[in-house]
Amino acid sequence: MKRHLISAADLTRDDAVLILDTAEEMARVADRPIKKLPTLRGRTVVNLFFEDSTRTRISFEAAEKRLSADVINFAAKGSSVSKGESLKDTAQTLEAMGVDAVVIRHGASGAPYRLATSGWIDAAVVNAGDGTHQHPTQALLDAFTMRRRLVGRDAGLGQDLAGRRITIVGDILHSRVARSNVDLLHTLGADVTLVAPPTLLPVGVGHWPCEVSYDLDAALPKSDAVMLLRVQRERMNAAFFPTEREYSRRYGLDGDRMAKMPEHAIVMHPGPMVRGMEITAEVADSGRCTAIEQVANGVHTRMAVLYLLLGGNEPAVTHARTEETK
Amino acid sequence: MDAEVSDAARPVLEGPDIARVLTRIAHEIVERAKGADDVVLLGIPTRGVFLADRLAAKLAAITGRTIPVGSLDITMYRDDLRLRPARALARTDIPADGIDGRLVVLVDDVLFSGRTIRAALDALNDIGRPRAVQLAVLVDRGHRELPIRADYVGKNLPTSLRETVKVQLDEEDGRDAVLLGERREAGVPAAEGRRNETARSGER
């Protein structure tokens, strides 16, 4: 169980800082004329996507190719999965092909954990988002972006986010990004506040290592970073709030609200942004919004994760807590 | 498993000797490069970087010019990556003007199998196209596994494979010394110990 990245909660502080530091070195590769390393030459990585995702898949693919891995993209649509093949059969097919790592996105929470622990496959498993559960590389790239902006590119090396105040706003209920971020930011020493309408908070949120509030305006002046989440219409199977306009008025970030944030504070968004709903164009296009930076940082961070999991004969990342939860 | 330097390690170079050989190497670089006009020094982490910094200071004193100096981490280019756990990366810092058309002098503490330098040449390939590449090392302990030799050598130190060479530098270890010791790996036959050592650090 030391070879997989299933949940941001599995990472120790030292693991997380090592990944962020490694990502900083990977970022230097992106500044070179030849953005390629021979590190994973001869290794095969499969991007196994049971759920649509362009951003995450392309990001992983870019990271894998920059490390010279052989990349196989597998989309469930139009594959044998739509003919009824199970996850187990798919896994065994990949195993027979000698795959070294599987990057999996699945609509069902827990699918990557099942793949990693059931013995179907020997490869390292990286969770690229499972249902409403976890998206650890997103949390890592967010932490990387925060550390760069709030601590500094070089000054941040070896540092965590101790004492930084992060506010996460929006649809917490359906958000694996929020869950992963709360876990990782807590590990890195940051204070997290979740802000959402009561209907968009999951049961048991009181036990999460964070504060919960319904009042965005109160949270803004004491935030170092404000992370907006997309309102996931596709997962909305009930009336969670009266109208989009009302949501936007209470939980959307516009120029006036942004002015209440401290001078140094940044606005983050995992994308895709729904302009006019959770964020206005004015905020999205301002220099304080890191949405585009987050995309670039995603490649560096995923390169770091893949290198640390696959670069040697055993991974450099120790998943101390996974052993306990098993 | 890291082979440790035994307590009986014997210093073969000490502080003043190291300063002297670096001064000599600096003069040799100026002589061969006819003034060090286009020289860029790239140290290989960890101790190669400190040596490169010291050489740059000496070159600046000799020529009166600032010599660009950087560091080149070769971890991701190693040929033994898969033989041992993934390791943390060190810093790669290429001087702002790059290395295209320049004379790059790679600087490392110990030259051993030559595999680290092979990896460094690969890494340079991805970064730019130097006019020429030269190699400066503090100690050459022999036992090359690749057709590589150094242009500037602080001290040739014929060693047996049962011996270890450990370089200590003030910046990292609090003192300047080159220590020669006996390997201390209980129960490891010589041939295997050799393989481990190559896998461990390539050059050391």
Interface residues (C-beta under 8 A of the other chain):
Chain A: L18 D21 T22 E25 R28 R32 P33 I34 K36 L37 P38 T39 Y307 L308 L309 L310 G311 G312 N313 E314 P315 A316
Chain B: D73 M76 Y77 L81 R82 L83 R84 P85 A86 R87 A88 L89 A90 R91 T92 D122 D126 I127 G128
